[in-house]
């Protein structure tokens, strides 16, 4: 019997020894005991690795030293022990502090230890899950960015489709107005009515252009642009737009790289940003336009970019609103004060130019919106063409499938002095050109058949390189592939814009 008791004691001692070695040898977890008041009574190698304390340094110290100053002030350590005692377990994730003062994200479990029904202390298990948390946050961010991209793409498809049809209507209205103006003569009442219709048509064209830019389906004429020079040229216009209560200042770095953008869209984006900043400062303030070179490498952009920022000292943007500011028609302005398309245009312009947009905002302190545009190696001097609504001559082959738009375009070309032959698709155009006598091809990009307007233009460039070609579109994914190979006239266009576009064609 005595030998049996000795054997049991030896077995118990060996079991306790093995358990102690196991606990003390675990390196991935901090496993330690607390007395009922929270004082550390044991410490393993995992605790030393994770928190930086040796057993001699930490045993006998209160476990609250692992918490942040804010958590200690709020009584978080005592609350954790109380919950563990009352509910049988305490679990949480939160920031903890190492010996060297650095922070880590910890997974914490506290279990009460009882002996003969009496609380003798707590067992505490802690794991450093900072890397896992960072990975999860990055994954959540990627999911959020994907969801945002899918939402914007769906909105872009919707708005782009509506704008496409609307542009053709505006083309018909605007072109017909030019004919009516000549027909009514000096009838003042009729002239006022037509002027009102003209104003509404231009406003509609502007809104449609912003929709198409947001949808990234705007037909663009990209050119190499000197950013500093272009912003300097806009100073007077921007300054007059902000009013006397707002101070407009510029901070343009030396040697800012050129970019490849559509000048009209670039200027529209800058005006939209400045007006948006002005409206955020009802009591006045300061707007700073800055530009500098940036070599980026990250989740959103990678490469050499020009960062163009518009900063204000206004009210800032609330966090719950920040994710919606680029949605078309979303606005926090009063009714009649904004269309909700300004920032949509900025977003579409930046992405269609191969860049992106960044927003930093703090309530009551202001907002900074930055457009990142890819660097262009060199600026090619633009041709100095100052065409007006001048007469022309020769035969124009008009390739347009919409009969109403074709009728308007034909009328404008004839008013400019051209003879017009009209066909509805690229195949018919090729047959017409074989007959010779064509001096200029003016073609829509989107049309039915196996070949669209861009395909027609490329075919003609290869087979008849000296034949002038002018493309037009109000909406086209195909227009994105033009890449400056052919000039594009946007729909809706007016007679002077058509005249200027033809005058610029190489002969």
The 8 nearest C-alpha neighbors of each residue, nearest first, counted from 0:
[[1, 3, 2, 4, 5, 6, 7, 8],
 [2, 0, 4, 3, 5, 6, 7, 8],
 [3, 1, 5, 0, 4, 6, 7, 8],
 [2, 4, 0, 6, 1, 5, 7, 8],
 [5, 3, 7, 1, 6, 2, 8, 0],
 [6, 4, 2, 8, 7, 3, 9, 1],
 [5, 7, 9, 3, 4, 8, 10, 2],
 [6, 8, 10, 4, 9, 5, 11, 3],
 [9, 7, 11, 5, 10, 6, 12, 4],
 [8, 10, 12, 6, 7, 11, 13, 5],
 [11, 9, 7, 13, 8, 12, 14, 6],
 [10, 12, 14, 8, 13, 9, 7, 15],
 [13, 11, 9, 15, 10, 14, 8, 16],
 [12, 14, 16, 10, 11, 15, 9, 17],
 [13, 15, 11, 17, 16, 12, 10, 18],
 [16, 14, 18, 12, 13, 17, 19, 11],
 [17, 15, 13, 19, 14, 18, 12, 20],
 [18, 16, 20, 14, 19, 15, 13, 21],
 [17, 19, 21, 15, 16, 20, 14, 22],
 [20, 18, 16, 22, 21, 17, 23, 15],
 [19, 21, 17, 23, 18, 22, 24, 16],
 [22, 20, 18, 24, 19, 23, 17, 25],
 [23, 21, 19, 24, 20, 25, 18, 43],
 [22, 24, 43, 20, 21, 44, 25, 19],
 [23, 25, 21, 22, 20, 44, 26, 43],
 [24, 26, 22, 45, 23, 27, 28, 21],
 [25, 27, 45, 44, 28, 24, 48, 29],
 [28, 26, 45, 25, 126, 29, 49, 127],
 [29, 27, 45, 126, 26, 125, 30, 25],
 [28, 30, 46, 45, 125, 124, 126, 43],
 [31, 29, 124, 123, 43, 28, 46, 22],
 [32, 30, 42, 41, 123, 122, 43, 29],
 [33, 31, 122, 41, 40, 121, 39, 123],
 [32, 34, 39, 121, 37, 38, 120, 40],
 [33, 35, 120, 38, 37, 36, 121, 119],
 [34, 36, 120, 37, 119, 33, 121, 118],
 [37, 35, 34, 38, 33, 120, 61, 80],
 [38, 36, 33, 34, 61, 35, 62, 39],
 [37, 39, 61, 33, 34, 60, 59, 36],
 [38, 40, 33, 58, 59, 60, 32, 41],
 [41, 39, 58, 32, 33, 59, 38, 34],
 [42, 40, 31, 32, 39, 58, 43, 33],
 [41, 43, 31, 54, 46, 30, 58, 44],
 [44, 42, 23, 45, 46, 30, 31, 29],
 [43, 45, 47, 46, 26, 23, 24, 48],
 [46, 44, 26, 29, 28, 48, 47, 43],
 [47, 45, 29, 49, 44, 43, 48, 50],
 [46, 48, 51, 52, 44, 45, 50, 53],
 [49, 47, 45, 46, 51, 50, 44, 26],
 [48, 50, 46, 47, 51, 45, 127, 29],
 [51, 49, 97, 47, 46, 52, 48, 98],
 [50, 52, 47, 98, 48, 49, 97, 53],
 [53, 51, 47, 50, 56, 57, 98, 54],
 [52, 54, 56, 55, 47, 57, 51, 42],
 [55, 53, 57, 56, 42, 58, 52, 41],
 [56, 54, 53, 57, 58, 52, 59, 42],
 [57, 55, 53, 54, 52, 58, 60, 59],
 [56, 58, 60, 54, 55, 52, 59, 53],
 [59, 57, 39, 40, 60, 54, 55, 41],
 [58, 60, 39, 38, 57, 40, 61, 56],
 [59, 61, 57, 38, 58, 39, 62, 56],
 [62, 60, 38, 63, 37, 39, 64, 59],
 [61, 63, 64, 37, 38, 65, 39, 60],
 [64, 62, 65, 66, 61, 76, 71, 37],
 [63, 65, 62, 66, 61, 67, 96, 60],
 [66, 64, 96, 63, 95, 62, 97, 67],
 [67, 65, 95, 64, 63, 96, 70, 71],
 [66, 68, 70, 69, 96, 71, 95, 65],
 [69, 67, 71, 70, 72, 66, 73, 64],
 [68, 70, 72, 67, 71, 73, 66, 74],
 [71, 69, 73, 67, 75, 72, 68, 66],
 [72, 70, 74, 68, 73, 69, 75, 66],
 [71, 73, 69, 70, 74, 68, 75, 67],
 [74, 72, 70, 71, 75, 69, 68, 76],
 [75, 73, 71, 72, 77, 76, 78, 70],
 [74, 76, 78, 70, 77, 73, 71, 79],
 [77, 75, 79, 78, 63, 74, 71, 80],
 [78, 76, 80, 79, 75, 74, 81, 37],
 [77, 79, 81, 75, 76, 80, 82, 74],
 [80, 78, 76, 82, 77, 81, 75, 83],
 [81, 79, 83, 77, 78, 82, 84, 76],
 [80, 82, 78, 84, 83, 79, 85, 77],
 [83, 81, 85, 79, 84, 80, 86, 89],
 [84, 82, 88, 89, 87, 80, 86, 81],
 [83, 85, 81, 82, 87, 111, 86, 80],
 [84, 86, 82, 83, 87, 81, 88, 80],
 [87, 85, 83, 82, 88, 84, 89, 81],
 [86, 88, 83, 84, 85, 111, 110, 89],
 [89, 87, 83, 110, 86, 109, 90, 111],
 [88, 90, 83, 109, 108, 82, 79, 110],
 [91, 89, 108, 107, 109, 88, 92, 106],
 [92, 90, 107, 106, 93, 89, 108, 105],
 [91, 93, 106, 105, 107, 104, 90, 94],
 [94, 92, 105, 104, 95, 91, 106, 107],
 [93, 95, 104, 103, 105, 102, 96, 67],
 [94, 96, 66, 103, 65, 102, 67, 104],
 [97, 95, 102, 65, 101, 100, 66, 67],
 [98, 96, 50, 100, 99, 101, 51, 102],
 [97, 99, 51, 100, 50, 52, 96, 101],
 [100, 98, 97, 101, 51, 96, 50, 102],
 [101, 99, 97, 98, 96, 102, 95, 67],
 [102, 100, 97, 99, 96, 103, 98, 95],
 [101, 103, 96, 95, 97, 94, 100, 104],
 [104, 102, 95, 94, 129, 105, 96, 127],
 [105, 103, 129, 94, 93, 128, 127, 95],
 [106, 104, 127, 92, 93, 126, 128, 107],
 [105, 107, 92, 126, 125, 91, 128, 127],
 [108, 106, 125, 91, 90, 124, 105, 92],
 [107, 109, 90, 124, 89, 123, 125, 110],
 [108, 110, 123, 89, 122, 88, 83, 121],
 [109, 111, 88, 122, 121, 83, 87, 123],
 [110, 112, 121, 84, 83, 120, 122, 87],
 [113, 111, 121, 120, 119, 118, 110, 122],
 [114, 112, 118, 117, 119, 116, 115, 111],
 [115, 113, 117, 116, 119, 118, 112, 120],
 [114, 116, 117, 113, 118, 119, 112, 120],
 [117, 115, 114, 113, 118, 119, 112, 111],
 [116, 118, 113, 114, 115, 119, 112, 120],
 [119, 117, 113, 120, 112, 114, 116, 35],
 [118, 120, 113, 112, 35, 117, 34, 114],
 [119, 121, 34, 35, 112, 33, 118, 111],
 [122, 120, 111, 33, 112, 110, 32, 123],
 [121, 123, 32, 110, 109, 31, 111, 33],
 [122, 124, 109, 31, 108, 30, 32, 121],
 [125, 123, 30, 108, 29, 107, 109, 28],
 [126, 124, 107, 29, 106, 28, 105, 108],
 [125, 127, 28, 106, 105, 128, 29, 27],
 [126, 128, 105, 129, 104, 103, 106, 49],
 [129, 127, 131, 130, 105, 104, 126, 132],
 [128, 130, 104, 132, 131, 127, 103, 133],
 [131, 129, 133, 132, 128, 134, 127, 104],
 [132, 130, 134, 128, 133, 129, 135, 136],
 [131, 133, 135, 129, 134, 130, 136, 128],
 [132, 134, 136, 130, 135, 131, 129, 137],
 [135, 133, 137, 131, 132, 136, 138, 130],
 [136, 134, 138, 132, 137, 133, 139, 131],
 [135, 137, 139, 133, 138, 134, 140, 132],
 [136, 138, 140, 134, 135, 139, 133, 141],
 [139, 137, 135, 141, 140, 136, 134, 142],
 [140, 138, 136, 142, 141, 137, 135, 143],
 [139, 141, 143, 137, 138, 142, 144, 136],
 [140, 142, 144, 138, 143, 139, 145, 137],
 [143, 141, 145, 139, 140, 144, 146, 138],
 [142, 144, 140, 146, 141, 145, 147, 139],
 [145, 143, 147, 141, 142, 146, 148, 140],
 [146, 144, 142, 148, 147, 143, 141, 149],
 [145, 147, 143, 149, 148, 144, 142, 150],
 [148, 146, 144, 150, 145, 149, 143, 151],
 [147, 149, 145, 151, 150, 146, 152, 144],
 [150, 148, 152, 146, 147, 151, 145, 153],
 [151, 149, 147, 153, 148, 152, 146, 154],
 [150, 152, 154, 148, 153, 149, 155, 147],
 [151, 153, 155, 149, 154, 150, 148, 156],
 [154, 152, 150, 156, 155, 151, 149, 157],
 [155, 153, 151, 157, 152, 156, 158, 150],
 [156, 154, 214, 152, 158, 153, 157, 159],
 [155, 157, 159, 153, 154, 158, 160, 152],
 [156, 158, 154, 160, 155, 159, 153, 161],
 [157, 159, 161, 155, 160, 156, 162, 154],
 [160, 158, 162, 156, 211, 214, 161, 157],
 [161, 159, 163, 157, 162, 158, 156, 164],
 [160, 162, 158, 163, 159, 164, 165, 157],
 [161, 163, 165, 159, 207, 160, 164, 166],
 [164, 162, 160, 474, 166, 165, 161, 473],
 [165, 163, 167, 166, 162, 161, 168, 160],
 [164, 166, 162, 168, 167, 163, 161, 169],
 [167, 165, 169, 163, 168, 164, 162, 491],
 [166, 168, 170, 169, 164, 165, 171, 404],
 [169, 167, 165, 171, 166, 170, 172, 164],
 [170, 168, 166, 172, 171, 167, 173, 491],
 [169, 171, 491, 167, 173, 168, 172, 174],
 [170, 172, 168, 174, 169, 404, 173, 407],
 [173, 171, 169, 175, 170, 174, 176, 168],
 [174, 172, 176, 170, 175, 171, 169, 200],
 [175, 173, 171, 407, 176, 177, 172, 170],
 [174, 176, 178, 172, 177, 173, 171, 179],
 [177, 175, 179, 173, 178, 174, 180, 172],
 [176, 178, 180, 175, 174, 179, 173, 181],
 [177, 179, 175, 176, 180, 181, 182, 174],
 [180, 178, 182, 176, 181, 177, 183, 175],
 [181, 179, 177, 182, 178, 183, 176, 184],
 [182, 180, 179, 178, 183, 184, 177, 176],
 [181, 183, 179, 180, 184, 178, 177, 185],
 [184, 182, 180, 181, 186, 179, 185, 189],
 [183, 185, 182, 186, 181, 180, 190, 187],
 [186, 184, 187, 183, 190, 189, 188, 181],
 [185, 187, 189, 188, 184, 183, 190, 191],
 [188, 186, 190, 189, 185, 191, 184, 192],
 [187, 189, 191, 190, 186, 192, 193, 185],
 [188, 190, 192, 191, 187, 186, 193, 183],
 [189, 191, 187, 193, 192, 188, 194, 186],
 [192, 190, 194, 188, 189, 193, 187, 195],
 [193, 191, 189, 195, 190, 194, 196, 188],
 [192, 194, 196, 190, 195, 191, 197, 189],
 [195, 193, 197, 191, 196, 192, 190, 198],
 [196, 194, 198, 192, 197, 193, 191, 199],
 [195, 197, 193, 199, 194, 198, 200, 192],
 [198, 196, 194, 200, 195, 199, 193, 201],
 [197, 199, 195, 201, 200, 196, 194, 202],
 [198, 200, 202, 196, 197, 201, 203, 195],
 [199, 201, 197, 203, 202, 198, 196, 204],
 [202, 200, 204, 198, 203, 199, 205, 197],
 [201, 203, 199, 205, 200, 204, 198, 206],
 [204, 202, 200, 206, 201, 205, 207, 199],
 [203, 205, 201, 207, 202, 206, 208, 200],
 [204, 206, 208, 202, 203, 207, 201, 209],
 [207, 205, 209, 203, 208, 204, 210, 202],
 [208, 206, 210, 204, 209, 162, 205, 203],
 [209, 207, 205, 211, 206, 210, 204, 212],
 [210, 208, 344, 212, 206, 207, 211, 213],
 [211, 209, 207, 213, 208, 212, 158, 214],
 [212, 210, 214, 217, 208, 216, 213, 159],
 [211, 213, 215, 347, 209, 217, 214, 344],
 [347, 214, 212, 344, 210, 343, 215, 211],
 [213, 215, 155, 211, 212, 216, 159, 210],
 [216, 214, 212, 213, 347, 351, 217, 211],
 [217, 215, 211, 214, 474, 475, 476, 212],
 [216, 218, 211, 212, 474, 215, 219, 473],
 [217, 219, 478, 474, 472, 216, 475, 473],
 [218, 220, 261, 221, 217, 487, 478, 479],
 [219, 221, 261, 483, 222, 487, 486, 218],
 [222, 220, 261, 260, 259, 219, 483, 223],
 [221, 223, 259, 260, 261, 224, 220, 262],
 [222, 224, 259, 378, 258, 379, 257, 260],
 [225, 223, 258, 257, 226, 222, 259, 378],
 [224, 226, 257, 228, 227, 229, 258, 378],
 [227, 225, 229, 228, 224, 257, 230, 255],
 [228, 226, 230, 229, 225, 231, 251, 255],
 [227, 229, 231, 225, 226, 230, 232, 224],
 [228, 230, 232, 226, 231, 227, 225, 233],
 [231, 229, 233, 227, 232, 228, 226, 234],
 [230, 232, 228, 234, 233, 229, 227, 235],
 [231, 233, 229, 230, 234, 228, 235, 236],
 [234, 232, 230, 231, 236, 235, 237, 229],
 [235, 233, 237, 231, 236, 232, 238, 230],
 [234, 236, 238, 237, 233, 239, 232, 231],
 [237, 235, 239, 233, 238, 234, 240, 232],
 [238, 236, 240, 234, 239, 235, 233, 241],
 [239, 237, 235, 240, 236, 241, 234, 247],
 [238, 240, 236, 237, 241, 242, 235, 243],
 [239, 241, 237, 238, 242, 236, 274, 273],
 [242, 240, 238, 239, 277, 245, 237, 274],
 [243, 241, 244, 240, 239, 245, 238, 246],
 [242, 244, 245, 241, 246, 239, 283, 238],
 [245, 243, 283, 242, 246, 284, 282, 241],
 [246, 244, 283, 284, 285, 243, 242, 241],
 [245, 247, 285, 286, 284, 248, 244, 243],
 [248, 246, 286, 285, 287, 238, 245, 249],
 [249, 247, 287, 286, 288, 246, 250, 285],
 [250, 248, 288, 287, 289, 251, 247, 286],
 [249, 251, 289, 288, 252, 290, 248, 287],
 [252, 250, 290, 289, 249, 291, 253, 227],
 [251, 253, 291, 290, 255, 254, 250, 289],
 [254, 252, 255, 251, 291, 227, 290, 292],
 [253, 255, 256, 252, 292, 291, 227, 251],
 [254, 256, 291, 253, 292, 252, 257, 227],
 [257, 255, 374, 254, 305, 258, 292, 375],
 [256, 258, 225, 375, 224, 226, 374, 223],
 [259, 257, 375, 374, 224, 223, 260, 373],
 [260, 258, 223, 222, 375, 221, 224, 257],
 [261, 259, 221, 222, 262, 352, 258, 223],
 [260, 262, 221, 220, 264, 263, 219, 222],
 [263, 261, 265, 264, 260, 266, 222, 221],
 [262, 264, 266, 265, 261, 267, 268, 260],
 [263, 265, 267, 261, 266, 262, 268, 348],
 [266, 264, 262, 268, 267, 263, 261, 269],
 [265, 267, 269, 263, 268, 264, 262, 270],
 [266, 268, 264, 270, 265, 269, 271, 263],
 [269, 267, 345, 271, 265, 266, 270, 264],
 [270, 268, 266, 272, 271, 267, 273, 265],
 [269, 271, 267, 273, 272, 268, 274, 266],
 [270, 272, 268, 341, 274, 269, 273, 275],
 [273, 271, 275, 269, 270, 274, 276, 268],
 [272, 274, 276, 270, 275, 271, 277, 269],
 [275, 273, 277, 271, 276, 272, 270, 278],
 [274, 276, 272, 278, 273, 277, 271, 279],
 [277, 275, 273, 279, 274, 278, 311, 272],
 [276, 278, 274, 279, 275, 280, 241, 273],
 [277, 279, 275, 280, 276, 281, 274, 332],
 [278, 280, 313, 276, 277, 314, 281, 275],
 [281, 279, 313, 283, 278, 282, 277, 284],
 [280, 282, 283, 279, 278, 277, 313, 284],
 [283, 281, 280, 284, 244, 245, 313, 279],
 [284, 282, 244, 245, 280, 281, 285, 277],
 [285, 283, 245, 312, 280, 246, 282, 244],
 [284, 286, 246, 245, 311, 312, 247, 287],
 [287, 285, 311, 247, 310, 246, 248, 288],
 [286, 288, 248, 310, 249, 309, 247, 289],
 [289, 287, 309, 249, 308, 250, 248, 310],
 [288, 290, 250, 251, 308, 307, 249, 287],
 [291, 289, 307, 251, 306, 252, 308, 250],
 [290, 292, 252, 306, 255, 305, 293, 251],
 [293, 291, 305, 255, 304, 306, 256, 294],
 [292, 294, 304, 305, 295, 303, 306, 291],
 [295, 293, 303, 302, 304, 296, 292, 301],
 [296, 294, 301, 302, 293, 300, 303, 297],
 [295, 297, 301, 300, 302, 294, 298, 299],
 [296, 298, 299, 300, 301, 295, 302, 294],
 [297, 299, 300, 296, 301, 141, 295, 137],
 [300, 298, 297, 301, 355, 296, 295, 354],
 [301, 299, 297, 296, 295, 298, 302, 354],
 [300, 302, 296, 295, 297, 299, 303, 294],
 [303, 301, 295, 294, 296, 304, 300, 373],
 [302, 304, 294, 374, 293, 373, 295, 301],
 [305, 303, 373, 374, 293, 372, 371, 292],
 [304, 306, 292, 372, 371, 291, 293, 374],
 [307, 305, 371, 291, 290, 370, 292, 369],
 [308, 306, 290, 370, 369, 289, 305, 371],
 [309, 307, 369, 289, 368, 288, 370, 310],
 [308, 310, 288, 368, 367, 287, 369, 272],
 [311, 309, 367, 287, 286, 366, 308, 368],
 [310, 312, 286, 365, 313, 366, 276, 285],
 [313, 311, 365, 364, 284, 285, 280, 366],
 [314, 312, 280, 365, 279, 311, 315, 364],
 [313, 315, 363, 365, 362, 279, 364, 280],
 [316, 314, 362, 365, 361, 366, 360, 363],
 [315, 317, 360, 362, 321, 318, 361, 320],
 [316, 318, 320, 319, 321, 362, 315, 361],
 [319, 317, 321, 320, 316, 322, 360, 361],
 [318, 320, 317, 321, 322, 323, 316, 324],
 [321, 319, 317, 318, 323, 322, 316, 324],
 [322, 320, 318, 323, 324, 319, 316, 317],
 [321, 323, 320, 324, 319, 318, 325, 326],
 [324, 322, 326, 320, 321, 325, 329, 319],
 [323, 325, 326, 321, 322, 329, 320, 342],
 [326, 324, 343, 342, 323, 327, 346, 329],
 [327, 325, 323, 329, 324, 343, 328, 151],
 [326, 328, 340, 343, 329, 339, 325, 210],
 [329, 327, 339, 340, 338, 330, 326, 343],
 [330, 328, 339, 327, 326, 324, 323, 331],
 [331, 329, 339, 332, 328, 337, 338, 324],
 [330, 332, 333, 329, 339, 337, 320, 324],
 [331, 333, 330, 336, 337, 334, 335, 278],
 [334, 332, 336, 335, 331, 337, 330, 338],
 [335, 333, 336, 332, 337, 338, 331, 330],
 [334, 336, 337, 333, 338, 332, 339, 330],
 [337, 335, 333, 334, 332, 338, 278, 330],
 [336, 338, 339, 335, 332, 330, 334, 333],
 [337, 339, 340, 328, 330, 336, 341, 335],
 [338, 340, 328, 330, 329, 337, 327, 341],
 [341, 339, 343, 327, 338, 328, 342, 344],
 [342, 340, 271, 344, 343, 339, 345, 209],
 [341, 343, 345, 344, 325, 340, 346, 324],
 [344, 342, 325, 340, 213, 346, 341, 345],
 [343, 345, 213, 209, 347, 342, 341, 212],
 [346, 344, 342, 268, 348, 343, 347, 349],
 [347, 345, 343, 349, 344, 348, 342, 213],
 [213, 346, 348, 212, 344, 350, 215, 349],
 [347, 349, 345, 351, 346, 350, 212, 344],
 [350, 348, 354, 355, 352, 346, 347, 351],
 [351, 349, 354, 353, 355, 352, 347, 348],
 [350, 352, 348, 353, 215, 349, 347, 354],
 [353, 351, 349, 350, 354, 260, 348, 372],
 [354, 352, 350, 351, 373, 349, 372, 355],
 [355, 353, 372, 350, 349, 371, 352, 373],
 [354, 356, 349, 350, 371, 370, 357, 372],
 [357, 355, 370, 369, 371, 346, 349, 358],
 [356, 358, 369, 368, 370, 359, 355, 371],
 [359, 357, 368, 367, 369, 360, 356, 366],
 [360, 358, 367, 366, 368, 357, 361, 369],
 [359, 361, 366, 315, 316, 365, 367, 358],
 [362, 360, 315, 364, 365, 363, 366, 316],
 [361, 363, 315, 364, 314, 316, 317, 365],
 [362, 364, 314, 315, 365, 361, 313, 312],
 [365, 363, 361, 362, 312, 315, 314, 313],
 [366, 364, 312, 315, 313, 311, 314, 361],
 [367, 365, 360, 315, 311, 310, 359, 361],
 [366, 368, 310, 359, 309, 358, 360, 369],
 [369, 367, 358, 309, 308, 357, 310, 359],
 [370, 368, 308, 357, 307, 356, 306, 371],
 [369, 371, 356, 307, 306, 355, 308, 372],
 [370, 372, 306, 354, 355, 305, 304, 356],
 [371, 373, 354, 305, 304, 370, 374, 258],
 [374, 372, 304, 354, 303, 258, 305, 353],
 [373, 375, 304, 258, 303, 256, 257, 305],
 [376, 374, 258, 257, 259, 377, 373, 223],
 [377, 375, 374, 257, 378, 256, 258, 223],
 [378, 376, 375, 379, 257, 223, 256, 258],
 [379, 377, 223, 224, 380, 257, 225, 376],
 [378, 380, 381, 223, 377, 222, 224, 382],
 [379, 381, 378, 382, 223, 383, 224, 377],
 [382, 380, 379, 383, 222, 378, 223, 384],
 [383, 381, 384, 380, 503, 379, 385, 504],
 [384, 382, 381, 385, 380, 503, 386, 502],
 [383, 385, 382, 386, 503, 502, 499, 381],
 [386, 384, 383, 387, 499, 502, 503, 382],
 [385, 387, 499, 384, 502, 388, 498, 389],
 [388, 386, 389, 495, 499, 498, 385, 496],
 [387, 389, 495, 498, 494, 390, 386, 499],
 [390, 388, 387, 498, 415, 391, 386, 495],
 [389, 391, 415, 416, 388, 392, 414, 498],
 [392, 390, 416, 415, 417, 389, 393, 498],
 [391, 393, 417, 416, 394, 390, 418, 415],
 [392, 394, 417, 438, 418, 395, 391, 437],
 [393, 395, 418, 438, 437, 419, 417, 439],
 [396, 394, 439, 419, 440, 438, 397, 418],
 [395, 397, 440, 420, 421, 419, 441, 439],
 [398, 396, 421, 441, 442, 420, 395, 399],
 [399, 397, 442, 422, 423, 421, 424, 443],
 [400, 398, 423, 443, 405, 401, 397, 442],
 [399, 401, 423, 402, 446, 424, 398, 405],
 [400, 402, 404, 403, 399, 405, 423, 167],
 [403, 401, 405, 404, 406, 400, 399, 423],
 [404, 402, 406, 405, 401, 407, 171, 167],
 [403, 405, 407, 406, 401, 402, 171, 408],
 [406, 404, 402, 408, 403, 407, 399, 409],
 [405, 407, 409, 403, 404, 408, 402, 410],
 [406, 408, 410, 404, 174, 409, 405, 171],
 [409, 407, 405, 411, 410, 406, 404, 412],
 [408, 410, 406, 412, 407, 411, 405, 413],
 [409, 411, 407, 413, 408, 412, 414, 406],
 [412, 410, 414, 408, 413, 409, 494, 407],
 [413, 411, 415, 409, 414, 417, 410, 408],
 [412, 414, 417, 416, 410, 415, 411, 409],
 [415, 413, 411, 416, 412, 410, 417, 390],
 [414, 416, 390, 412, 413, 391, 417, 411],
 [417, 415, 391, 413, 414, 392, 390, 412],
 [416, 418, 392, 413, 393, 412, 391, 415],
 [419, 417, 394, 395, 413, 393, 416, 420],
 [418, 420, 395, 394, 396, 417, 421, 409],
 [421, 419, 396, 397, 395, 422, 418, 394],
 [420, 422, 397, 396, 398, 419, 423, 399],
 [423, 421, 398, 424, 427, 428, 397, 399],
 [422, 424, 400, 399, 398, 421, 427, 425],
 [425, 423, 427, 426, 422, 398, 446, 400],
 [424, 426, 428, 427, 455, 450, 429, 451],
 [425, 427, 429, 428, 424, 430, 450, 448],
 [428, 426, 430, 425, 429, 424, 422, 431],
 [429, 427, 425, 431, 426, 430, 422, 432],
 [428, 430, 432, 426, 431, 427, 425, 433],
 [429, 431, 427, 433, 428, 432, 426, 434],
 [432, 430, 428, 433, 429, 434, 427, 435],
 [431, 433, 429, 434, 435, 430, 428, 437],
 [434, 432, 430, 435, 431, 429, 428, 436],
 [433, 435, 432, 431, 436, 430, 437, 429],
 [436, 434, 432, 433, 437, 431, 438, 430],
 [435, 437, 438, 434, 394, 432, 393, 433],
 [438, 436, 394, 435, 439, 395, 432, 396],
 [439, 437, 394, 393, 395, 436, 466, 440],
 [438, 440, 395, 467, 437, 468, 396, 466],
 [441, 439, 396, 468, 395, 442, 469, 397],
 [440, 442, 469, 397, 470, 396, 468, 398],
 [443, 441, 398, 470, 397, 452, 471, 440],
 [442, 444, 471, 399, 452, 470, 472, 445],
 [443, 445, 452, 453, 472, 451, 471, 442],
 [446, 444, 443, 451, 452, 475, 447, 472],
 [445, 447, 451, 400, 424, 444, 448, 452],
 [448, 446, 424, 451, 449, 445, 400, 450],
 [447, 449, 450, 446, 424, 451, 425, 426],
 [448, 450, 451, 447, 426, 425, 446, 454],
 [451, 449, 448, 454, 425, 455, 452, 426],
 [452, 450, 454, 446, 453, 445, 444, 455],
 [453, 451, 444, 455, 454, 443, 442, 456],
 [452, 454, 456, 455, 451, 444, 457, 481],
 [455, 453, 457, 451, 452, 456, 450, 458],
 [454, 456, 452, 458, 453, 457, 425, 459],
 [457, 455, 453, 459, 454, 458, 460, 452],
 [458, 456, 460, 454, 459, 455, 453, 461],
 [457, 459, 455, 461, 456, 460, 454, 462],
 [460, 458, 462, 463, 456, 461, 457, 455],
 [461, 459, 464, 457, 463, 458, 462, 456],
 [460, 462, 458, 459, 464, 463, 457, 456],
 [461, 463, 459, 460, 464, 458, 457, 465],
 [464, 462, 459, 460, 465, 466, 461, 458],
 [463, 465, 460, 466, 461, 462, 459, 467],
 [466, 464, 463, 467, 506, 460, 505, 459],
 [465, 467, 464, 463, 439, 468, 438, 460],
 [468, 466, 439, 465, 504, 440, 506, 505],
 [469, 467, 440, 439, 441, 466, 470, 456],
 [468, 470, 441, 486, 440, 487, 442, 471],
 [471, 469, 487, 442, 443, 441, 488, 486],
 [470, 472, 488, 443, 487, 489, 444, 442],
 [473, 471, 489, 474, 490, 443, 444, 218],
 [472, 474, 490, 489, 166, 163, 218, 217],
 [475, 473, 163, 472, 216, 217, 218, 211],
 [474, 476, 477, 478, 216, 218, 472, 445],
 [475, 477, 478, 479, 216, 474, 480, 217],
 [476, 478, 475, 479, 480, 481, 453, 444],
 [477, 479, 475, 480, 481, 476, 218, 444],
 [480, 478, 477, 476, 481, 482, 218, 475],
 [479, 481, 478, 482, 477, 476, 453, 483],
 [480, 482, 478, 483, 484, 479, 485, 453],
 [483, 481, 480, 484, 479, 221, 485, 220],
 [482, 484, 485, 481, 220, 221, 486, 222],
 [485, 483, 481, 482, 486, 457, 480, 487],
 [486, 484, 483, 487, 481, 469, 470, 468],
 [485, 487, 469, 470, 483, 488, 220, 484],
 [486, 488, 470, 471, 469, 489, 485, 220],
 [489, 487, 471, 470, 490, 472, 486, 500],
 [490, 488, 472, 473, 471, 491, 492, 487],
 [491, 489, 473, 492, 472, 166, 170, 488],
 [490, 492, 170, 166, 169, 489, 204, 473],
 [493, 491, 490, 496, 489, 497, 170, 494],
 [492, 494, 496, 495, 497, 174, 491, 173],
 [493, 495, 497, 496, 411, 498, 492, 388],
 [494, 496, 388, 498, 497, 493, 387, 499],
 [497, 495, 499, 493, 498, 494, 492, 500],
 [496, 498, 494, 500, 495, 499, 501, 493],
 [497, 499, 495, 501, 496, 388, 500, 494],
 [500, 498, 386, 502, 496, 501, 497, 495],
 [501, 499, 497, 503, 502, 498, 496, 504],
 [500, 502, 498, 504, 503, 499, 497, 469],
 [503, 501, 499, 500, 504, 498, 386, 384],
 [502, 504, 500, 501, 499, 505, 384, 386],
 [505, 503, 501, 502, 506, 467, 500, 468],
 [506, 504, 503, 467, 502, 465, 468, 501],
 [505, 504, 467, 465, 466, 503, 502, 439]]
